[in-house]
Amino acid sequence: MNKFLLVLVTIASAIAATFAHAPYQLWPLMLLGIAVLWLVSARRALAAGALGFIWGFTYFFLHLDWVHFAAGIYLAQVLLAAVLALFFAATAVIWSWLHRARLPLIVRLMAATAVAVAVEQLRGAWPLGGMPWGKTAFAVVDSPLVRLAPWGSTALVGAATFFIALCLASLFAEIRRREFSTAVLAGSVGVILIFAPLALPVGNKPTGNITLGIVQGNGPTDPGPDRALRVTESHVSASRELDLTGLDLVLWPESASDRDIRQDARALELVQAAQDAAQVPILLGTQKYFDGVRHNDYVVFKAGGVTDSYTKQHPVPFGEYVPWRETARKVTSAVDMISTDMVAGREPAYVTVGNWQIATPICFEVAYDQIVAEAVLAGAQLIVVPTNNASFGDSNEPYQQFAMTKFRAIEHGRSAVQVSTTGTSGAVMPTGLVRYQTELFVADAHTVTLPLAQDTTIAARTAGVREIIVYFLGVAGLLAALLRMPRRAAQRKPAGAGITQQGQPRR
């Protein structure tokens, strides 16, 4: 295959992989995208790394279409995609070595899977706290593979997705080599593994119910004067449409009151009026300013004031704070759109309301396995994801985030709610069944009764040790590639390659 066509195939497969994610949710395309990346990595390391970078850049630039809305400049989207693409470049380089390694096919595919999952986990943790958005597991939330989530969270679901994709790629490669028995075996294993998780149960034994009023105020998104108060007013207005029958709690989103209701008299007056009308506690997002910085808080408001709060642990770099501000300002003045940096809280992501404990990962925090697991292990019976999507325009970000909320519901066997300022908001049962979901940029107030649960899943209980295991297996996969490389490997053709450097099948 000539170089130009090879690049086109790589780009096309990365584009296909983006359509696996919400709102399109064509999950088989993720298998296709990974399979092609494995096949094109069957070249010398430098070429494989370049193709991996091209694949990763295409994938992230399209998947993170919302970055330029939030940052106000396309350069931010380009730079973020380029940084994240380096992780796929590293994966492709190691895969190139594995193609040449003197290993049985099954061992080679297992090692390649271990490396891919470890690199993906590293991307979600580093640098600057990482960027787990775009994880493979979130693309297959509507597939049978998501039933593995209670057993191993994004790591196990991602591993299954990678391994199946590599098996299907090997089907193609072995047919080209005329190794038909191996091809049938690889293809059969891949297909069986896609549907095998259907035998696994999802959900948890309910311990009770809770009736929630979920409010999407759709307040103004313009930066005009008193915008924060107008956003709060919009949520007060939308709350009037709630059915109050049997209501236990009202949920407002992140930034429902960017004026701190603990300090601002007018903001407090508005929230108090809504609480007086509902006669139940309101959970809402607000900001706390101090010493030139701020906290992003989600608070419990009852008659008399705030009774509990959670402070966001994982502010988003360049979205909620600006690292190396002076240096970044030399690149673009857009950094000053964030005038006050957000600093991180240190407590687990949950609040207590009476006898209920509720996990409250704020916005992007739903993408982080540990943050949600820690709250569930602390006793949270329900997951609530408050978010402010007003800055993301009509991009795919709100739908991508809702897919993660759905994933967490299945992973932890908990009902999960996403509540947004401008959408999308919705509720998910512990089985992954979506009870309802709003459109973008509409006001909505919905009352829904959801089951509560207390039991914890294996995924929650093993969250800490699982990270160590993933890195250990990734290093093992890397060592397998390095230690089993034949001498003078650069002069040999890759073993089991599907698309060779000359574009001809091996015989």
C-alpha positions in Angstrom: 0.0 0.0 0.0 1.5 3.4 -1.0 2.1 5.9 1.7 -0.6 8.4 0.6 -3.3 5.7 0.6 -2.0 4.4 4.0 -2.4 7.8 5.5 -5.9 8.1 4.1 -6.9 4.8 5.5 -5.5 5.8 8.9 -7.4 9.1 8.9 -10.6 7.4 7.7 -10.5 4.8 10.5 -9.9 7.5 13.1 -13.0 9.4 11.8 -15.0 6.2 12.0 -13.9 5.8 15.7 -15.3 9.2 16.6 -18.7 8.1 15.4 -18.6 5.4 18.0 -19.2 8.0 20.7 -22.3 9.9 21.6 -24.4 11.3 20.1 -23.9 8.9 17.2 -23.2 5.8 19.3 -22.2 3.5 16.4 -20.0 1.4 18.7 -18.8 -1.2 16.2 -16.9 1.7 14.5 -14.6 1.8 17.5 -13.6 -1.8 16.8 -13.0 -0.9 13.2 -10.8 2.1 14.1 -8.7 0.2 16.5 -8.3 -2.8 14.1 -7.0 -0.5 11.4 -4.6 1.2 13.8 -3.2 -2.3 14.7 -2.8 -3.2 11.1 -1.0 0.0 10.0 1.3 -0.2 13.0 2.9 -3.3 11.4 5.8 -1.2 10.1 9.1 0.1 11.5 8.7 2.0 14.7 9.1 5.5 13.3 6.5 5.0 10.6 4.1 3.3 13.0 4.5 6.2 15.5 3.8 8.8 12.8 0.6 6.9 11.7 -0.4 6.5 15.4 0.0 10.3 15.8 -2.1 11.0 12.7 -4.8 8.6 14.0 -4.8 10.1 17.4 -4.8 13.7 16.2 -7.7 13.1 13.8 -9.7 11.2 16.5 -9.2 13.8 19.3 -9.6 16.9 17.1 -13.0 15.7 16.0 -14.1 14.1 19.3 -13.2 17.2 21.3 -15.1 19.5 19.0 -16.3 21.5 22.0 -12.8 22.8 23.0 -12.8 25.7 20.7 -16.3 26.8 21.9 -15.0 26.8 25.5 -11.6 28.3 24.8 -12.7 30.8 22.2 -9.9 29.8 19.8 -9.3 26.8 17.5 -5.7 26.7 18.5 -6.6 25.3 21.8 -8.4 22.4 20.1 -5.4 21.8 17.8 -2.9 21.8 20.7 -4.9 19.5 22.9 -5.5 17.1 20.1 -1.7 17.1 19.3 -0.8 16.4 22.9 -3.2 13.6 23.3 -2.2 12.1 19.9 1.3 11.5 21.4 -0.2 8.7 23.5 -1.6 6.9 20.4 1.8 7.4 18.8 3.5 5.7 21.7 1.0 2.9 21.5 1.6 2.4 17.8 5.4 2.3 18.3 5.1 -0.5 20.9 2.6 -2.3 18.7 5.2 -2.1 15.9 7.7 -3.9 18.1 5.0 -6.5 19.1 4.3 -7.2 15.4 8.0 -8.3 15.2 8.2 -10.1 18.5 8.7 -13.8 18.5 5.5 -14.6 20.3 2.4 -16.7 19.6 -0.4 -14.7 18.1 -2.6 -14.9 21.2 0.2 -13.6 23.5 1.0 -10.8 21.0 -2.6 -9.7 21.0 -2.8 -9.9 24.8 0.4 -7.8 25.2 -0.8 -5.2 22.7 -4.1 -5.0 24.7 -2.3 -4.5 28.0 -0.1 -1.8 26.5 -3.0 0.1 25.0 -5.1 0.0 28.2 -2.1 1.2 30.3 -1.3 4.1 27.9 -4.9 5.1 27.9 -4.9 5.0 31.8 -1.8 7.1 31.8 -3.4 9.7 29.4 -6.3 9.9 31.9 -3.8 10.8 34.8 -1.0 12.8 33.2 0.0 15.6 32.5 -1.9 18.1 34.6 -4.2 15.5 36.0 -4.8 13.8 32.7 -7.6 13.8 30.1 -9.7 10.6 30.2 -12.3 12.1 27.8 -12.5 9.8 24.7 -11.7 6.6 26.6 -12.5 3.5 24.5 -14.9 2.2 27.2 -17.2 5.3 26.8 -17.6 4.6 23.1 -19.1 1.2 23.7 -21.6 2.1 26.4 -24.5 0.8 24.3 -22.7 -2.5 23.5 -22.8 -5.8 25.3 -19.3 -5.1 26.5 -20.5 -2.4 29.0 -21.8 -5.3 31.1 -18.2 -5.8 32.1 -18.1 -2.4 33.8 -19.2 -3.6 37.3 -16.3 -6.0 37.2 -13.5 -3.7 36.1 -14.7 -0.2 35.1 -13.2 1.5 32.0 -10.1 -0.7 32.2 -11.8 -4.0 31.7 -14.3 -2.7 29.1 -11.5 -1.0 27.3 -9.4 -4.1 27.4 -12.2 -6.2 26.0 -12.7 -3.7 23.2 -9.0 -3.5 22.3 -8.6 -7.3 22.4 -11.7 -8.0 20.2 -10.6 -5.3 17.7 -7.2 -6.9 17.5 -8.7 -10.4 17.0 -10.8 -9.1 14.1 -7.8 -7.3 12.6 -5.9 -10.7 12.9 -8.8 -12.3 11.0 -8.0 -10.0 8.1 -4.2 -10.4 8.4 -4.3 -14.2 8.6 -6.6 -14.4 5.6 -4.1 -12.3 3.6 -1.4 -14.7 4.7 -3.6 -17.7 3.7 -3.5 -19.0 7.3 -7.2 -19.8 7.2 -7.4 -21.9 10.4 -5.8 -19.1 12.4 -8.0 -16.6 10.8 -11.1 -18.5 11.7 -9.9 -18.9 15.3 -9.1 -15.2 15.7 -12.4 -14.2 14.2 -14.4 -16.6 16.2 -12.8 -15.5 19.5 -13.5 -11.9 18.6 -17.2 -12.4 17.8 -17.8 -14.7 20.8 -16.2 -12.1 23.2 -18.5 -9.4 21.8 -21.6 -11.2 22.9 -20.3 -13.2 25.9 -21.0 -10.4 28.4 -24.7 -10.6 27.7 -24.6 -13.5 30.3 -23.6 -11.1 33.0 -26.2 -9.3 35.2 -26.3 -5.5 35.6 -28.0 -3.5 38.3 -28.2 -3.8 42.1 -30.7 -4.9 44.6 -32.8 -1.7 45.4 -32.9 -0.5 49.0 -35.5 2.1 48.5 -36.7 4.9 46.2 -36.2 8.6 45.9 -38.3 11.2 44.0 -36.2 13.9 42.4 -37.1 17.2 40.7 -34.5 17.7 38.0 -34.3 21.3 36.7 -32.6 22.6 33.6 -33.1 26.3 33.7 -31.5 27.2 30.3 -30.4 30.5 31.5 -28.6 33.2 29.4 -25.2 32.3 28.1 -24.2 35.8 27.1 -21.5 37.5 29.2 -23.7 40.5 30.0 -24.1 42.2 33.4 -25.9 40.2 36.1 -25.7 37.0 34.0 -25.1 34.9 37.1 -28.3 36.2 38.7 -30.3 35.7 35.5 -29.1 32.1 35.4 -30.3 31.6 38.9 -33.6 33.3 38.1 -34.1 30.9 35.2 -33.8 27.9 37.5 -36.2 29.4 40.0 -38.7 29.9 37.1 -38.3 26.4 35.7 -38.7 24.9 39.2 -42.2 26.2 39.3 -43.1 23.6 36.7 -42.2 20.6 38.9 -44.7 18.2 40.1 -44.3 18.4 43.8 -46.2 15.2 44.7 -44.0 13.1 46.9 -40.9 15.1 46.0 -37.8 14.4 48.1 -35.1 16.6 46.6 -34.7 19.2 43.9 -31.5 19.1 41.7 -30.1 22.2 40.1 -26.9 22.0 38.0 -23.3 23.2 38.5 -23.1 27.1 38.3 -26.9 27.4 39.0 -25.7 30.3 41.2 -22.3 31.6 40.4 -22.8 34.2 43.0 -22.1 32.5 46.3 -25.4 32.0 48.2 -23.4 32.0 51.4 -22.3 35.6 50.8 -24.6 37.2 48.2 -27.9 38.4 49.6 -29.8 38.5 46.3 -28.7 35.0 45.2 -29.7 33.7 48.6 -33.1 35.3 48.3 -33.7 33.6 44.9 -32.7 30.1 46.1 -34.6 30.5 49.3 -37.8 31.4 47.4 -37.4 28.2 45.3 -36.9 26.1 48.4 -39.9 27.7 50.1 -42.0 26.7 47.2 -40.7 23.1 46.9 -40.5 22.5 50.7 -37.6 20.1 50.1 -33.9 20.5 50.0 -32.3 21.9 46.8 -28.9 20.7 45.7 -27.1 23.3 43.5 -23.8 24.5 42.2 -22.2 27.8 43.4 -18.8 29.4 43.6 -16.8 30.4 46.6 -14.2 33.2 46.2 -11.3 33.8 48.5 -7.7 35.0 48.4 -7.8 35.7 44.7 -9.0 32.1 43.8 -12.2 30.2 43.9 -13.8 26.9 44.7 -16.5 25.2 42.6 -19.0 23.9 45.1 -22.1 21.7 45.0 -24.2 22.4 48.1 -27.2 21.2 50.0 -29.6 24.1 50.7 -32.4 23.7 53.2 -34.5 26.2 55.1 -31.9 28.2 57.0 -29.0 27.8 54.7 -26.3 25.4 53.5 -26.0 22.1 55.4 -23.4 20.3 53.4 -21.1 20.8 50.4 -18.6 19.2 48.1 -15.8 21.1 46.4 -14.6 20.0 43.0 -11.4 18.0 43.3 -10.3 18.1 39.6 -10.5 21.6 38.0 -9.9 21.5 34.3 -6.7 23.1 33.1 -7.2 25.9 30.7 -10.9 25.6 31.3 -11.2 26.4 35.0 -7.6 27.5 35.7 -4.6 28.5 33.6 -1.3 26.7 34.3 1.7 28.8 33.4 -0.5 31.8 32.8 2.2 34.3 31.9 3.7 31.9 29.3 0.2 31.0 27.9 -0.7 34.7 27.6 2.2 35.1 25.1 0.4 32.5 22.9 -3.1 33.9 23.2 -4.9 36.5 25.3 -7.9 34.1 25.5 -6.3 32.8 28.8 -7.6 35.9 30.5 -11.2 34.8 29.8 -10.5 32.8 33.0 -9.9 35.8 35.3 -10.0 33.8 38.6 -8.3 30.4 38.8 -10.2 27.5 40.4 -8.4 25.5 43.0 -9.1 21.9 44.0 -11.0 20.6 47.0 -9.7 17.6 48.9 -12.8 15.8 50.2 -14.6 12.8 48.5 -17.3 13.7 46.0 -20.5 13.2 48.0 -23.0 15.2 50.1 -25.3 14.0 52.9 -29.0 15.0 52.8 -30.9 13.5 55.8 -30.5 9.7 55.5 -29.3 9.9 51.9 -25.7 10.0 50.8 -25.3 11.2 47.2 -22.3 11.0 45.0 -21.7 14.4 43.3 -18.8 14.3 40.8 -19.0 17.8 39.2 -18.9 18.0 35.4 -15.7 16.5 33.9 -15.1 14.5 37.1 -17.6 11.9 35.9 -14.8 10.8 33.5 -12.5 9.8 36.4 -12.9 6.3 37.7 -11.5 6.9 41.1 -13.5 10.0 42.0 -16.8 8.2 41.4 -15.7 5.0 43.0 -14.5 6.8 46.2 -17.9 8.4 46.7 -19.7 5.1 46.2 -17.5 3.3 48.6 -18.2 6.0 51.1 -21.8 5.0 51.0 -23.4 7.0 48.2 -26.7 5.4 47.1 -27.3 7.7 44.1 -25.0 9.4 41.5 -25.7 13.0 40.6 -23.6 14.7 37.9 -24.1 18.5 38.1 -22.7 20.2 35.0 -22.7 23.6 33.2 -22.6 23.0 29.5 -23.4 26.6 28.5 -19.9 27.2 27.2 -19.9 24.3 24.8 -22.4 25.6 22.3 -24.2 23.0 20.1 -21.2 20.6 20.3 -21.3 17.0 21.2 -19.8 17.5 24.7 -23.1 17.3 26.6 -24.0 14.0 24.9 -20.6 12.6 25.5 -20.8 13.4 29.1 -24.3 11.8 29.4 -22.8 8.6 28.0 -20.3 8.7 30.8 -23.1 9.2 33.3 -24.8 6.1 31.9 -21.6 4.2 32.1 -21.2 5.0 35.8 -24.8 4.0 36.5 -24.0 0.5 35.1 -20.6 0.3 36.6 -21.8 1.0 40.2 -25.3 -0.4 40.0 -26.7 3.0 41.0 -29.3 5.3 39.5 -27.5 8.3 37.9 -28.7 11.8 37.1 -27.0 14.4 34.9 -28.4 17.9 35.5 -27.2 20.7 33.3 -27.8 24.4 32.9 -28.5 24.2 29.2 -28.6 20.4 28.5 -28.4 17.7 28.2 -30.0 16.5 31.5 -31.5 13.1 32.1 -31.9 10.1 34.4 -30.5 6.6 34.1 -31.5 3.4 35.9 -28.8 1.1 37.4 -29.3 -1.2 34.4 -28.4 1.6 32.0 -32.0 2.2 30.9 -32.4 5.9 30.2 -35.6 7.2 31.8 -35.6 10.5 30.0 -33.1 12.9 28.4 -33.6 16.6 27.5 -32.6 18.5 24.4 -30.0 21.3 24.4 -31.0 24.9 25.1 -34.5 24.3 26.4 -35.9 24.9 29.8 -37.0 21.7 31.4 -38.3 20.5 34.8 -38.9 16.8 35.3 -39.9 14.8 38.3 -38.7 11.2 38.4 -38.6 8.4 41.0 -35.5 6.3 41.0 -34.3 3.3 43.0 -31.5 3.6 45.5 -28.8 1.0 46.1 -26.3 0.2 48.8 -24.2 -2.8 47.6 -20.9 -2.0 45.9 -19.5 -3.6 42.8 -16.2 -5.3 42.3 -15.2 -2.3 40.1 -15.7 0.1 43.0 -13.9 -2.1 45.5 -10.9 -2.7 43.3 -10.5 0.8 41.9 -7.2 1.5 43.6 -5.5 -1.8 43.1 -6.8 -2.0 39.5 -4.7 1.1 38.5 -1.6 -0.7 39.7 -2.5 -3.9 37.9 -3.1 -2.0 34.6 0.3 -0.4 34.7 2.0 -3.6 35.7 0.4 -5.5 32.8 1.3 -2.6 30.4 4.9 -2.8 31.5 4.8 -6.5 31.0 3.5 -6.0 27.5 6.2 -3.6 26.7 8.9 -6.0 28.1 7.4 -8.8 26.0 7.9 -6.6 22.9 11.4 -5.7 23.7 12.7 -9.0 25.0 11.2 -11.1 22.2 12.4 -8.9 19.4 14.6 -10.8 16.9 18.1 -9.6 16.3 18.4 -7.2 13.4 14.6 -6.7 13.7 14.7 -3.7 11.5 15.6 -5.9 8.5 12.8 -8.4 9.1 9.2 -8.2 8.1 6.8 -8.0 11.0 5.3 -11.3 12.1 1.6 -11.5 11.4 1.3 -8.1 9.8 -1.9 -7.4 8.0 -0.8 -4.6 5.8 2.9 -5.0 5.0 5.3 -2.2 4.0 5.0 -3.3 0.4 1.3 -3.7 0.7 1.5 -7.4 -0.2 0.3 -10.3 2.0 3.0 -12.4 3.7 3.2 -16.0 2.4 
